Amino acid sequence: MQIIKVYFLILIFFLQAEDHIASEPRIKKLEPVLLPGRHKSGI
């Protein structure tokens, strides 16, 4: 169980670091996937 807990903490740390460093490019990359209708219409 301890290994899983450590892995989870590391995962959260990297996700937070990624949010601070590159949240904008990641959101733009995911936007077509999350909002396909909006992306196609070009709004």
Summary of the structure (lengths in Angstrom):
residues: 43
radius of gyration: 15.5
end to end distance: 47.1
largest distance: 48.1
contacts: 73
relative contact order: 0.09
helix: 91%
strand: 0%
